[in-house]
């Protein structure tokens, strides 16, 4: 509860301090920096756009001293960068990166169902710009923030159940850079076949456009360049992938055995399994965070600026009430110690600092994996997201909690009229085995259900759980907008064929020991005028 109060107090302070001046200064810094500095990667993008259509020159000749490594479609996308003089073009590019990052922050907050005001949103953007993967994007004029925003936009629409056109942006992102393809596989495994197929068609169309623009370069890329990792400096300190770390440790690529091929396979299989389980439970924020980390751990090259794909995991940490862990991880991304600490003490003592992003990424990946497993055990017997979309009403069932004082698991759902969706599996408190927990639903539906309206007091209690570590499991939100949903009157529903009986007089479970006593006291406290006996002090814990 102390964490909840601290977070609420922090939010209130942010609400009273406007981020406008900070954001204004940051935009000004980006603009001035861009006018004075020619971002290297942006310059290469511009030259790649100029080279498309000139045959194999796109990949066989160095652009500004470096090879062009993106797809032919990416080069085609960079053609408009040559329509303006260099300085105006790079200024517009970095301002567009700024806007794309703000959009990505908004999409991630919505995906995680975190209520936010304009000021909270502004502070999230301002704070995010301090993270090295983000400001390094401006320093190089990189494209990854655009891809992050595209994929987030599509995944959020998938989470909301939208169908038409969902997947187009993801396909475009994969056609520019292949690592977001992890999200296409995730959609397939999560049962969102239509969105995955749309992404595949979008990718195919974009790739064919690349072939049409430069057939020779396209054939060269897909037959040779795509498989050649020697064109970039894998041992360079900016490469924070597992492969890059191992190459630095053993002193060269030639010293890495073929056994290492199993490492990305393991990360891919485990990451997709965890992300799929989260997605099927409706937790698309965690699924996105896991898939993003998986793409970084699987790729042989994960430059420092690529680690914007790890930032959604920080949002999940905050949303789970893991403020200390989020602060430590955020501090690493702000300080980026691999750039500043000496690297001359030998490889072993400096592994955690030289590979700082990788260490944090592995820690986040491990936490998401273990968290998904724990929640999978907690949510055994829960309805799938597809079952909830068909509609269902909450009934008594076997749900496993963790321990006293924590949130207990919901049992099972029966099919019923659409709209009877549960948002929270149970209220905190009581015996955590809680075989017949109470859940908040959109209304009584289906045979054998009874319900009682819950007043503002319970709604405030639910709001206090939002973003807290005590919310161990979430299902599909009421309607599509969590903040608005919490403003509605939410009934407490239970099953067991209790039609016609007074809600406060009905045992909330079928077992003799009545583990729903805490929830009964909660109802009494919410409706003292309807309760016939006193309420204990721990009615709402």
C-alpha positions as CSV (number, residue, x, y, z in Angstrom):
1,X,0.0,0.0,0.0
2,X,2.9,2.3,0.7
3,X,4.0,1.9,-3.0
4,X,0.5,2.8,-4.1
5,X,0.4,6.0,-2.0
6,X,3.9,7.0,-3.1
7,X,3.0,6.6,-6.8
8,X,-0.3,8.5,-6.3
9,X,1.7,11.3,-4.5
10,X,4.3,11.4,-7.3
11,X,1.5,11.6,-9.9
12,X,-0.2,14.4,-8.0
13,X,3.1,16.4,-7.9
14,X,3.6,15.9,-11.7
15,X,0.0,17.0,-12.3
16,X,0.8,20.4,-10.7
17,X,4.1,20.9,-12.6
18,X,3.7,21.4,-16.3
19,X,6.2,19.7,-18.6
20,X,5.7,22.3,-21.3
21,X,8.9,24.3,-20.6
22,X,11.0,21.1,-20.4
23,X,9.6,19.8,-23.7
24,X,10.1,23.2,-25.3
25,X,13.8,23.3,-24.2
26,X,14.3,19.7,-25.5
27,X,12.8,20.6,-28.9
28,X,15.0,23.6,-29.1
29,X,18.1,21.5,-28.2
30,X,17.2,19.0,-30.9
31,X,16.7,21.7,-33.5
32,X,19.9,23.6,-32.7
33,X,21.9,20.3,-32.6
34,X,20.5,19.2,-35.9
35,X,21.4,22.5,-37.5
36,X,25.0,22.2,-36.3
37,X,25.6,18.4,-36.6
38,X,25.1,16.2,-39.6
39,X,23.8,12.9,-38.2
40,X,25.7,10.0,-39.8
41,X,23.0,7.5,-40.3
42,X,20.6,10.1,-41.7
43,X,23.3,11.1,-44.2
44,X,23.7,7.4,-45.2
45,X,19.9,7.1,-45.6
46,X,19.9,10.1,-47.8
47,X,22.7,8.7,-50.0
48,X,20.9,5.3,-50.1
49,X,17.8,7.0,-51.4
50,X,19.9,8.7,-54.1
51,X,21.6,5.4,-55.0
52,X,18.4,3.4,-55.5
53,X,18.0,2.5,-59.1
54,X,21.7,2.6,-59.9
55,X,22.2,-1.1,-59.8
56,X,24.5,-2.8,-57.3
57,X,26.1,0.5,-56.3
58,X,23.6,0.6,-53.4
59,X,25.4,-2.2,-51.6
60,X,28.8,-2.5,-53.2
61,X,29.9,1.1,-52.7
62,X,30.3,2.7,-49.3
63,X,28.1,5.6,-48.4
64,X,29.9,8.2,-46.3
65,X,32.5,5.5,-45.4
66,X,29.9,2.9,-44.4
67,X,27.9,0.3,-46.3
68,X,24.1,0.7,-46.7
69,X,22.6,-2.3,-44.7
70,X,18.9,-1.8,-45.0
71,X,16.5,-3.4,-47.6
72,X,16.0,-1.9,-51.1
73,X,12.5,-0.9,-50.0
74,X,14.1,1.1,-47.2
75,X,16.3,2.9,-49.7
76,X,13.2,3.6,-51.8
77,X,11.6,5.1,-48.7
78,X,14.6,7.4,-48.2
79,X,14.2,8.9,-51.7
80,X,12.2,11.9,-50.4
81,X,15.1,12.9,-48.1
82,X,16.8,14.2,-51.2
83,X,13.9,16.5,-52.2
84,X,15.1,19.2,-49.8
85,X,18.6,20.7,-49.1
86,X,20.6,18.8,-46.5
87,X,20.0,21.0,-43.5
88,X,16.2,21.5,-43.8
89,X,15.9,17.8,-44.6
90,X,17.7,16.6,-41.5
91,X,15.9,19.2,-39.3
92,X,12.5,17.9,-40.5
93,X,13.7,14.4,-40.0
94,X,14.7,14.8,-36.3
95,X,11.5,16.8,-35.6
96,X,9.6,13.9,-37.1
97,X,11.6,11.5,-34.8
98,X,10.5,13.7,-31.9
99,X,6.9,13.4,-32.9
100,X,7.2,9.7,-33.5
101,X,8.6,9.2,-30.1
102,X,5.8,11.1,-28.4
103,X,3.3,9.0,-30.4
104,X,5.1,5.8,-29.3
105,X,4.9,6.9,-25.7
106,X,1.1,7.5,-26.1
107,X,0.5,4.2,-27.7
108,X,2.4,2.3,-25.0
109,X,0.5,4.0,-22.2
110,X,-2.8,3.1,-24.0
111,X,-1.6,-0.4,-24.6
112,X,-0.7,-0.8,-20.9
113,X,-4.1,0.8,-19.9
114,X,-2.4,3.4,-17.8
115,X,-4.7,6.4,-17.1
116,X,-2.8,9.6,-18.0
117,X,-3.4,13.2,-18.4
118,X,-1.7,15.6,-20.8
119,X,0.8,16.6,-18.1
120,X,1.6,13.0,-17.2
121,X,2.0,12.2,-20.9
122,X,4.3,15.3,-21.3
123,X,6.5,14.2,-18.4
124,X,6.7,10.7,-19.8
125,X,7.9,12.1,-23.2
126,X,10.4,14.5,-21.5
127,X,11.8,11.8,-19.3
128,X,12.0,9.3,-22.1
129,X,14.1,11.8,-24.1
130,X,16.8,11.5,-21.5
131,X,17.3,7.8,-22.1
132,X,20.4,7.2,-24.2
133,X,18.8,4.9,-26.8
134,X,16.4,7.8,-27.5
135,X,18.8,10.7,-27.7
136,X,21.3,8.5,-29.5
137,X,18.6,8.2,-32.2
138,X,18.7,12.0,-32.6
139,X,22.5,12.0,-32.6
140,X,22.6,9.5,-35.5
141,X,19.4,10.5,-37.2
142,X,18.2,6.9,-36.8
143,X,14.9,5.3,-37.9
144,X,14.1,2.9,-35.1
145,X,11.7,5.2,-33.3
146,X,9.6,5.4,-36.4
147,X,9.5,1.6,-36.6
148,X,8.6,1.4,-32.9
149,X,5.7,3.8,-33.3
150,X,4.4,1.9,-36.4
151,X,4.4,-1.5,-34.6
152,X,3.0,-0.1,-31.4
153,X,0.1,1.4,-33.4
154,X,-0.8,-1.9,-35.0
155,X,-0.4,-4.0,-31.8
156,X,-2.6,-1.6,-29.9
157,X,-5.3,-1.9,-32.5
158,X,-5.0,-5.7,-32.3
159,X,-5.4,-5.5,-28.5
160,X,-8.6,-3.5,-29.0
161,X,-10.0,-6.1,-31.4
162,X,-10.0,-3.9,-34.5
163,X,-9.7,-5.7,-37.8
164,X,-9.7,-3.6,-40.9
165,X,-6.2,-2.5,-42.0
166,X,-4.5,-3.7,-38.8
167,X,-1.1,-5.1,-39.8
168,X,-0.2,-2.7,-42.6
169,X,2.1,-0.6,-40.5
170,X,3.8,-3.7,-39.1
171,X,4.4,-5.0,-42.6
172,X,6.0,-1.7,-43.7
173,X,8.2,-1.8,-40.6
174,X,9.4,-5.4,-41.4
175,X,10.0,-4.4,-45.1
176,X,12.4,-1.7,-43.9
177,X,14.1,-3.7,-41.1
178,X,13.4,-7.4,-40.6
179,X,13.7,-7.7,-36.8
180,X,10.1,-6.5,-36.2
181,X,9.1,-9.7,-37.9
182,X,9.0,-11.2,-34.4
183,X,5.7,-9.4,-33.9
184,X,4.2,-11.0,-37.0
185,X,5.0,-14.4,-35.6
186,X,3.5,-13.3,-32.3
187,X,0.2,-12.3,-34.0
188,X,0.0,-15.7,-35.6
189,X,0.7,-17.6,-32.4
190,X,-1.8,-15.4,-30.5
191,X,-4.5,-16.3,-32.9
192,X,-4.7,-12.9,-34.7
193,X,-4.3,-14.5,-38.1
194,X,-6.0,-11.8,-40.1
195,X,-3.6,-9.1,-38.7
196,X,-0.6,-11.4,-39.3
197,X,-1.7,-12.1,-42.9
198,X,-2.3,-8.3,-43.5
199,X,1.3,-7.7,-42.2
200,X,2.6,-10.4,-44.5
201,X,0.8,-8.9,-47.5
202,X,2.0,-5.4,-46.6
203,X,5.6,-6.7,-46.4
204,X,5.3,-8.5,-49.7
205,X,4.0,-5.4,-51.5
206,X,6.7,-3.2,-50.1
207,X,9.4,-5.8,-51.0
208,X,8.1,-6.0,-54.6
209,X,8.2,-2.2,-54.8
210,X,11.9,-2.5,-53.9
211,X,12.4,-5.0,-56.7
212,X,10.6,-2.8,-59.1
213,X,12.8,0.2,-58.2
214,X,16.1,-1.7,-58.3
215,X,15.9,-5.3,-59.4
216,X,19.7,-5.9,-59.4
217,X,20.2,-4.5,-55.9
218,X,17.2,-6.4,-54.6
219,X,18.5,-9.7,-55.9
220,X,21.9,-9.0,-54.4
221,X,20.5,-8.1,-51.1
222,X,18.2,-11.1,-50.6
223,X,20.7,-13.6,-51.9
224,X,23.9,-12.4,-50.3
225,X,23.8,-9.1,-48.3
226,X,21.0,-10.2,-45.9
227,X,23.2,-13.1,-44.7
228,X,26.4,-11.2,-44.5
229,X,27.1,-9.8,-41.0
230,X,30.7,-8.9,-41.7
231,X,29.8,-5.6,-43.3
232,X,29.4,-4.0,-39.9
233,X,31.6,-3.9,-36.8
234,X,30.2,-6.6,-34.6
235,X,32.8,-6.2,-31.8
236,X,32.0,-2.4,-31.5
237,X,30.9,-1.5,-28.0
238,X,27.6,-0.2,-29.3
239,X,26.6,-3.7,-30.3
240,X,24.8,-4.9,-27.1
241,X,23.6,-8.2,-28.5
242,X,24.6,-11.5,-26.9
243,X,26.6,-12.3,-30.0
244,X,28.4,-9.0,-29.8
245,X,29.2,-9.5,-26.1
246,X,30.6,-13.0,-26.8
247,X,32.7,-11.7,-29.7
248,X,34.3,-9.1,-27.4
249,X,34.8,-11.7,-24.7
250,X,36.6,-14.3,-26.8
251,X,38.6,-11.8,-28.9
252,X,37.0,-12.1,-32.3
253,X,34.2,-13.8,-34.4
254,X,36.5,-16.6,-35.5
255,X,36.7,-17.8,-31.8
256,X,32.9,-18.2,-31.5
257,X,31.9,-21.8,-32.0
258,X,28.9,-23.0,-34.0
259,X,27.2,-23.9,-30.8
260,X,26.2,-20.3,-30.4
261,X,23.6,-20.7,-33.2
262,X,21.4,-22.4,-30.5
263,X,21.4,-19.2,-28.3
264,X,19.2,-17.1,-30.6
265,X,17.0,-20.1,-31.2
266,X,16.4,-20.6,-27.5
267,X,15.7,-16.9,-27.0
268,X,13.3,-16.8,-29.9
269,X,11.4,-19.9,-28.8
270,X,11.2,-18.8,-25.1
271,X,10.4,-15.2,-25.9
272,X,7.6,-16.1,-28.3
273,X,6.1,-18.6,-25.9
274,X,6.0,-16.0,-23.1
275,X,4.7,-13.2,-25.3
276,X,2.0,-15.5,-26.8
277,X,0.8,-16.5,-23.4
278,X,0.6,-12.9,-22.3
279,X,-1.2,-11.9,-25.5
280,X,-3.8,-14.8,-25.2
281,X,-4.5,-13.5,-21.6
282,X,-5.1,-10.0,-23.0
283,X,-1.9,-8.6,-21.5
284,X,-0.6,-7.1,-24.8
285,X,1.7,-4.6,-23.1
286,X,3.7,-7.4,-21.6
287,X,3.5,-9.3,-24.8
288,X,4.9,-6.4,-26.7
289,X,7.7,-5.8,-24.2
290,X,8.7,-9.4,-24.3
291,X,8.7,-9.5,-28.1
292,X,10.7,-6.3,-28.3
293,X,13.4,-7.7,-26.0
294,X,13.4,-11.0,-27.9
295,X,14.2,-9.1,-31.2
296,X,17.2,-7.5,-29.5
297,X,18.5,-10.8,-28.0
298,X,18.0,-12.8,-31.2
299,X,19.7,-10.3,-33.6
300,X,23.5,-10.6,-34.0
301,X,23.6,-6.8,-34.1
302,X,21.7,-4.7,-31.5
303,X,23.2,-1.2,-31.6
304,X,22.6,1.0,-28.5
305,X,20.0,3.0,-30.4
306,X,18.1,-0.3,-31.2
307,X,17.4,-0.6,-27.5
308,X,14.4,1.7,-27.8
309,X,12.6,-1.6,-28.3
310,X,13.4,-2.4,-24.6
311,X,11.8,0.7,-23.2
312,X,8.2,-0.7,-23.2
313,X,9.4,-3.1,-20.6
314,X,10.1,-0.1,-18.3
315,X,6.4,0.9,-18.7
316,X,5.4,-2.6,-17.7
317,X,7.6,-2.4,-14.6
318,X,6.0,0.8,-13.6
319,X,2.5,-0.5,-14.3
320,X,3.3,-3.4,-12.0
321,X,4.4,-1.2,-9.2
322,X,8.1,-2.2,-9.6
323,X,9.3,1.4,-9.2
324,X,12.7,0.5,-7.8
325,X,13.5,-1.9,-10.6
326,X,12.3,0.5,-13.2
327,X,14.5,3.2,-11.6
328,X,17.6,1.0,-11.8
329,X,16.9,-0.1,-15.3
330,X,16.2,3.5,-16.4
331,X,19.4,4.7,-14.7
332,X,21.4,2.3,-16.8
333,X,19.7,3.6,-20.0
334,X,20.4,7.2,-18.9
335,X,24.0,6.7,-17.9
336,X,24.9,4.2,-20.6
337,X,28.1,3.2,-18.8
338,X,29.6,1.3,-21.7
339,X,30.4,4.6,-23.4
340,X,32.3,6.3,-20.5
341,X,33.9,3.7,-18.3
342,X,37.4,2.4,-19.1
343,X,37.7,-0.9,-20.9
344,X,41.3,-1.7,-20.2
345,X,41.0,-3.7,-17.0
346,X,40.4,-7.0,-18.8
347,X,37.2,-8.5,-20.2
348,X,35.9,-10.3,-17.1
349,X,35.7,-7.4,-14.6
350,X,34.1,-5.1,-17.1
351,X,31.5,-7.5,-18.5
352,X,28.6,-5.9,-16.7
353,X,29.5,-2.4,-17.7
354,X,30.7,-3.0,-21.3
355,X,27.6,-5.0,-21.9
356,X,25.3,-2.9,-19.7
357,X,22.3,-2.9,-22.0
358,X,22.5,-6.6,-22.5
359,X,22.7,-7.2,-18.7
360,X,19.5,-5.1,-18.2
361,X,17.8,-6.7,-21.2
362,X,18.5,-10.2,-19.8
363,X,17.2,-9.1,-16.4
364,X,14.0,-7.7,-17.9
365,X,13.5,-10.7,-20.1
366,X,13.9,-13.0,-17.1
367,X,11.4,-11.0,-15.0
368,X,8.8,-11.0,-17.8
369,X,9.3,-14.8,-18.2
370,X,8.9,-15.6,-14.5
371,X,6.1,-13.1,-14.2
372,X,4.2,-14.7,-17.1
373,X,4.7,-18.1,-15.5
374,X,3.4,-17.0,-12.1
375,X,0.4,-15.3,-13.6
376,X,-0.2,-18.3,-15.7
377,X,-0.5,-20.4,-12.5
378,X,-2.6,-17.7,-10.9
379,X,-5.0,-17.4,-13.8
380,X,-5.5,-21.2,-14.3
381,X,-9.1,-21.7,-15.3
382,X,-9.6,-18.2,-16.6
383,X,-11.4,-17.4,-19.8
384,X,-9.3,-16.7,-22.9
385,X,-9.5,-13.4,-24.6
386,X,-11.4,-15.0,-27.4
387,X,-14.0,-16.4,-24.9
388,X,-14.4,-13.0,-23.4
389,X,-15.0,-11.4,-26.8
390,X,-17.8,-13.9,-27.3
391,X,-19.2,-12.7,-24.0
392,X,-19.4,-14.5,-20.6
393,X,-20.4,-14.1,-17.1
394,X,-18.3,-14.8,-14.0
395,X,-19.2,-17.9,-12.1
396,X,-17.7,-19.7,-9.1
397,X,-14.6,-21.7,-10.0
398,X,-11.2,-22.9,-9.1
399,X,-8.8,-19.9,-8.9
400,X,-5.4,-20.0,-7.2
401,X,-4.1,-17.0,-5.4
402,X,-0.6,-16.6,-4.0
403,X,-0.6,-15.7,-0.3
404,X,-2.5,-13.7,2.2
405,X,-3.1,-10.1,1.3
406,X,-2.4,-10.6,-2.4
407,X,-4.9,-10.7,-5.3
408,X,-6.5,-14.0,-5.7
409,X,-7.2,-15.6,-9.1
410,X,-10.6,-15.7,-10.9
411,X,-12.1,-19.1,-11.5
412,X,-13.9,-19.6,-14.8
413,X,-16.3,-18.0,-17.2
414,X,-19.4,-19.4,-18.7
415,X,-20.6,-18.2,-22.1
416,X,-23.3,-15.6,-22.0
417,X,-24.5,-12.4,-23.5
418,X,-21.7,-10.1,-24.8
419,X,-20.6,-7.4,-22.4
420,X,-20.1,-9.4,-19.3
421,X,-16.4,-8.9,-19.1
422,X,-14.3,-8.9,-15.9
423,X,-11.6,-6.4,-15.5
424,X,-10.0,-7.4,-12.1
425,X,-9.9,-11.0,-11.0
426,X,-10.5,-10.3,-7.3
427,X,-10.2,-7.8,-4.5
428,X,-7.1,-7.9,-2.3
429,X,-7.4,-9.5,1.1
430,X,-8.5,-12.5,3.0
431,X,-7.3,-16.1,2.5
432,X,-5.4,-16.0,-0.8
433,X,-6.5,-19.5,-1.8
434,X,-9.8,-17.8,-2.4
435,X,-11.4,-20.7,-4.3
436,X,-14.5,-18.6,-5.1
437,X,-13.3,-15.1,-5.6
438,X,-15.2,-11.9,-6.3
439,X,-14.6,-10.1,-9.6
440,X,-15.7,-6.8,-11.0
441,X,-17.8,-7.3,-14.1
442,X,-19.8,-5.3,-16.6
443,X,-23.1,-6.7,-15.4
444,X,-24.9,-9.9,-14.4
445,X,-25.3,-12.2,-17.3
446,X,-26.0,-15.8,-17.9
447,X,-28.0,-18.3,-15.8
448,X,-27.4,-18.7,-12.1
449,X,-25.7,-15.4,-11.6
450,X,-26.6,-12.8,-9.0
451,X,-25.0,-9.4,-8.6
452,X,-25.0,-6.3,-6.4
453,X,-24.0,-2.8,-7.4
454,X,-20.8,-1.6,-5.8
455,X,-20.6,2.0,-4.7
456,X,-18.0,4.7,-5.0
457,X,-16.0,3.3,-2.1
458,X,-15.3,0.1,-4.0
459,X,-14.5,2.0,-7.2
460,X,-11.9,4.0,-5.3
461,X,-10.4,0.8,-4.0
462,X,-10.2,-0.5,-7.5
463,X,-8.5,2.7,-8.7
464,X,-5.9,2.3,-6.0
465,X,-5.0,-1.0,-7.4
466,X,-4.4,0.4,-10.9
467,X,-0.6,0.2,-11.5
468,X,0.0,-1.6,-8.3
469,X,1.9,-4.8,-7.8
470,X,-1.1,-6.1,-6.0
471,X,-3.0,-6.5,-9.3
472,X,-1.6,-9.8,-10.3
473,X,-3.8,-10.5,-13.3
474,X,-5.9,-8.6,-15.7
475,X,-8.4,-9.6,-18.3
476,X,-9.9,-7.7,-21.2
477,X,-10.9,-4.1,-20.1
478,X,-14.5,-3.1,-19.7
479,X,-15.4,-1.6,-23.0
480,X,-12.2,-0.4,-24.6
481,X,-11.1,2.4,-22.3
482,X,-10.1,1.5,-18.8
483,X,-10.4,5.0,-17.2
484,X,-13.9,5.5,-18.5
485,X,-14.8,1.9,-17.4
486,X,-13.8,2.6,-13.8
487,X,-16.2,5.5,-13.8
488,X,-19.1,3.2,-14.4
489,X,-21.1,1.4,-11.7
490,X,-19.4,-2.0,-11.4
491,X,-21.3,-5.0,-10.0
492,X,-19.9,-7.8,-8.0
493,X,-21.0,-11.0,-9.5
494,X,-21.0,-14.6,-8.3
495,X,-22.5,-17.8,-9.5
496,X,-23.9,-21.0,-8.2
497,X,-27.6,-20.8,-9.0
498,X,-28.3,-18.1,-6.4
499,X,-31.1,-16.4,-8.2
500,X,-33.6,-14.6,-6.0
501,X,-31.4,-14.5,-2.9
502,X,-30.1,-11.3,-1.4
503,X,-26.5,-10.7,-2.5
504,X,-25.4,-10.0,1.1
505,X,-26.9,-13.2,2.3
506,X,-25.5,-15.5,-0.3
507,X,-22.3,-17.4,0.4
508,X,-19.9,-16.5,-2.3
509,X,-18.6,-20.0,-2.6
510,X,-19.8,-23.5,-2.7
511,X,-17.3,-24.8,-0.1
512,X,-18.3,-25.0,3.6
513,X,-15.4,-22.8,4.8
514,X,-16.8,-19.9,2.7
515,X,-13.5,-18.3,1.6
516,X,-15.6,-15.4,0.3
517,X,-16.2,-13.9,3.8
518,X,-13.9,-11.0,3.1
519,X,-15.8,-10.2,-0.1
520,X,-19.1,-10.4,1.8
521,X,-17.8,-7.9,4.4
522,X,-16.7,-5.7,1.4
523,X,-20.3,-5.7,0.1
524,X,-21.5,-4.8,3.6
525,X,-19.2,-1.9,3.8
526,X,-20.3,-0.7,0.3
527,X,-24.0,-1.0,1.3
528,X,-24.3,-0.5,5.0
529,X,-28.0,0.2,4.6
530,X,-28.6,-3.3,3.2
531,X,-26.3,-5.1,5.6
532,X,-27.7,-6.7,8.7
533,X,-24.5,-7.1,10.7
534,X,-21.4,-5.1,11.6
535,X,-18.5,-4.7,9.3
536,X,-15.0,-5.7,10.4
537,X,-12.2,-3.2,10.0
538,X,-10.5,-5.3,7.4
539,X,-13.5,-5.3,5.0
540,X,-11.4,-3.4,2.5
541,X,-7.7,-4.2,2.9
